[in-house]
């Protein structure tokens, strides 16, 4: 099993700043926009983006929530591995808000389909957008495309994209792993 560095810490930081600028262009003051990080790993991207928007671009208030999609997945009771739920934390209204769903890797699109179903439990947004740090564009099972894309990766079926975060893994890096 070999691995290759796709993005270093510096490259990830540059991409996050570019994504923050794109969000800022489309949402300005974030008065009617909320960010929702998908559990478990989209929350790291969402938290970083919120911090960049506030500290580097002076956005005063950004509503950030975390959404667990475990019980909405189409593979919830399949296979040998029991899926464990994480915490959903959305302590604000999303009714008539612009929701930006945030995940680290967009692969088959099934997680996003689950998130679209799950978010409806919290109200009816006026609009939903998708931000993905990594887009594995040739692996889609569903017709789902990101509005905001950090990097497009053309990985073949045997390859896996692994995103590491300092907060969880001790380093910021993205690897392409050959099985």
PARO-15969 format. One record per residue (C-alpha): residue number from 1; x, y, z. Coordinates in pm, 1 decimal. Last residue first. Layout:
<NUM <X Y Z>>
...
//
This chain:
<179 <-466.5 -20.5 -184.6>>
<178 <-317.3 292.7 -332.0>>
<177 <-357.0 596.0 -105.2>>
<176 <-391.8 953.0 -226.5>>
<175 <-301.8 1176.5 66.6>>
<174 <-428.3 1506.6 201.1>>
<173 <-234.5 1685.9 471.3>>
<172 <-284.3 1892.7 786.2>>
<171 <-113.6 1715.5 1073.6>>
<170 <-180.7 1575.2 1422.4>>
<169 <-476.4 1357.0 1322.5>>
<168 <-778.2 1517.6 1490.1>>
<167 <-711.3 1887.9 1535.5>>
<166 <-419.0 1882.0 1295.2>>
<165 <-645.5 1753.4 1017.7>>
<164 <-587.4 1457.8 782.9>>
<163 <-777.6 1392.4 460.7>>
<162 <-739.6 1048.0 302.2>>
<161 <-836.9 998.0 -62.5>>
<160 <-860.9 633.2 -161.5>>
<159 <-738.2 452.7 -470.5>>
<158 <-867.5 118.5 -598.1>>
<157 <-1151.2 280.4 -791.4>>
<156 <-939.0 530.0 -984.1>>
<155 <-870.7 873.3 -845.0>>
<154 <-926.8 1182.5 -1058.1>>
<153 <-906.8 1449.0 -792.4>>
<152 <-1068.8 1791.2 -819.6>>
<151 <-951.5 2042.9 -565.2>>
<150 <-1131.4 2290.7 -341.7>>
<149 <-1475.7 2279.4 -498.4>>
<148 <-1764.3 2517.7 -436.5>>
<147 <-2106.1 2461.6 -595.4>>
<146 <-2045.2 2087.5 -564.4>>
<145 <-2202.9 1836.1 -803.7>>
<144 <-2464.0 1566.6 -734.5>>
<143 <-2603.2 1338.1 -1006.7>>
<142 <-2580.2 1018.4 -797.7>>
<141 <-2334.9 727.8 -814.6>>
<140 <-2035.1 957.8 -855.5>>
<139 <-1681.5 819.0 -870.7>>
<138 <-1542.0 1015.5 -1165.9>>
<137 <-1560.0 1354.3 -990.9>>
<136 <-1364.7 1277.3 -675.3>>
<135 <-1416.2 1630.8 -544.6>>
<134 <-1195.6 1732.1 -251.0>>
<133 <-1270.0 2028.7 -21.8>>
<132 <-1640.0 2000.5 -96.6>>
<131 <-1888.0 2288.7 -67.2>>
<130 <-2252.0 2223.3 -148.7>>
<129 <-2532.4 2477.0 -177.1>>
<128 <-2887.6 2467.5 -43.1>>
<127 <-3143.8 2742.9 -99.3>>
<126 <-3449.7 2890.7 70.9>>
<125 <-3408.9 2641.5 354.9>>
<124 <-3710.3 2444.7 478.0>>
<123 <-3685.1 2342.8 838.2>>
<122 <-3469.5 2136.5 1072.0>>
<121 <-3588.8 1790.0 967.4>>
<120 <-3526.5 1893.0 604.4>>
<119 <-3153.7 1886.0 682.6>>
<118 <-3163.8 1506.9 711.3>>
<117 <-3291.7 1445.9 356.9>>
<116 <-3034.2 1672.3 194.7>>
<115 <-2767.9 1523.4 421.7>>
<114 <-2852.9 1170.8 305.3>>
<113 <-2821.2 1275.5 -58.6>>
<112 <-2491.8 1441.3 34.7>>
<111 <-2365.0 1120.0 190.5>>
<110 <-2468.4 927.3 -122.7>>
<109 <-2279.9 1157.1 -359.6>>
<108 <-2034.8 884.0 -461.8>>
<107 <-1718.4 1069.8 -355.2>>
<106 <-1732.8 1427.2 -231.4>>
<105 <-1452.5 1456.2 22.4>>
<104 <-1417.9 1703.7 312.6>>
<103 <-1780.3 1803.7 353.0>>
<102 <-1968.4 2132.8 383.8>>
<101 <-2340.6 2193.8 330.7>>
<100 <-2405.1 2564.8 268.4>>
<99 <-2758.5 2657.6 372.1>>
<98 <-2925.8 2976.4 251.0>>
<97 <-3193.7 3056.1 506.2>>
<96 <-3573.1 3045.9 460.0>>
<95 <-3612.5 2819.5 767.3>>
<94 <-3265.4 2727.8 890.1>>
<93 <-3332.8 2821.7 1251.0>>
<92 <-3049.3 2809.3 1500.6>>
<91 <-2901.0 2556.9 1742.9>>
<90 <-2789.9 2301.7 1484.6>>
<89 <-2566.5 2053.0 1662.3>>
<88 <-2594.2 1694.5 1541.7>>
<87 <-2370.9 1459.9 1736.5>>
<86 <-2220.6 1138.3 1611.0>>
<85 <-2397.8 816.1 1522.6>>
<84 <-2216.5 485.7 1509.6>>
<83 <-2245.2 258.4 1209.0>>
<82 <-2230.9 -112.3 1283.8>>
<81 <-1987.2 -289.5 1053.5>>
<80 <-2105.9 -624.9 921.4>>
<79 <-2290.2 -497.4 619.1>>
<78 <-2618.0 -318.3 578.4>>
<77 <-2827.0 -146.0 841.6>>
<76 <-2736.3 214.6 760.0>>
<75 <-2641.0 161.8 394.7>>
<74 <-2896.9 407.3 254.3>>
<73 <-2781.4 670.4 500.2>>
<72 <-3042.6 878.3 685.5>>
<71 <-2967.5 731.7 1028.9>>
<70 <-2599.3 824.5 1007.5>>
<69 <-2644.5 1175.2 865.2>>
<68 <-2501.2 1376.4 1155.8>>
<67 <-2516.6 1750.9 1092.9>>
<66 <-2292.8 2012.7 1252.7>>
<65 <-2383.7 2379.9 1274.4>>
<64 <-2217.3 2713.0 1210.8>>
<63 <-2390.0 3051.8 1216.3>>
<62 <-2150.4 3322.5 1108.5>>
<61 <-2135.3 3660.5 1278.8>>
<60 <-1891.7 3942.8 1219.5>>
<59 <-1730.8 3866.6 884.9>>
<58 <-1396.2 4043.9 913.3>>
<57 <-1214.1 3878.8 622.5>>
<56 <-909.4 3726.7 794.4>>
<55 <-1042.3 3648.4 1142.8>>
<54 <-1412.1 3591.1 1076.1>>
<53 <-1403.0 3431.1 731.7>>
<52 <-1088.2 3232.8 815.4>>
<51 <-1237.8 3101.0 1141.4>>
<50 <-1563.4 3002.6 971.8>>
<49 <-1372.8 2826.6 694.6>>
<48 <-1162.7 2633.7 946.3>>
<47 <-1470.8 2525.3 1140.7>>
<46 <-1646.9 2410.3 822.5>>
<45 <-1346.2 2210.7 697.0>>
<44 <-1307.9 2038.5 1035.8>>
<43 <-1682.5 1973.4 1054.9>>
<42 <-1676.0 1792.3 722.5>>
<41 <-1498.3 1504.3 892.8>>
<40 <-1765.7 1340.2 1112.1>>
<39 <-2017.1 1474.1 1059.4>>
<38 <-2125.9 1709.4 782.4>>
<37 <-2046.4 2074.2 844.0>>
<36 <-2343.1 2311.1 809.8>>
<35 <-2275.7 2677.9 732.7>>
<34 <-2565.5 2921.5 758.2>>
<33 <-2658.0 3209.2 528.7>>
<32 <-2916.9 3486.8 567.8>>
<31 <-2695.1 3735.3 755.7>>
<30 <-2381.2 3584.1 600.7>>
<29 <-2243.7 3937.7 539.3>>
<28 <-2150.5 3890.6 171.7>>
<27 <-2305.2 3554.5 67.8>>
<26 <-2187.7 3493.7 -289.5>>
<25 <-1856.9 3681.3 -290.2>>
<24 <-1786.0 3578.7 71.1>>
<23 <-1835.1 3212.4 -12.8>>
<22 <-1589.8 3244.5 -301.3>>
<21 <-1341.7 3423.5 -74.5>>
<20 <-1371.6 3147.2 187.8>>
<19 <-1311.9 2885.4 -82.9>>
<18 <-994.8 3066.6 -190.5>>
<17 <-878.1 3089.2 172.4>>
<16 <-943.8 2716.2 220.7>>
<15 <-749.4 2637.7 -98.5>>
<14 <-447.0 2839.3 18.0>>
<13 <-455.8 2668.0 359.3>>
<12 <-474.9 2323.3 198.3>>
<11 <-175.3 2411.5 -21.2>>
<10 <30.9 2519.9 282.2>>
<9 <-59.0 2204.9 479.2>>
<8 <39.5 1986.1 184.8>>
<7 <-197.2 1854.4 -79.9>>
<6 <-197.8 1534.7 -284.7>>
<5 <79.7 1359.8 -92.3>>
<4 <125.0 1010.1 -233.9>>
<3 <58.3 682.2 -60.1>>
<2 <158.5 325.7 -115.6>>
<1 <0.0 0.0 0.0>>
//
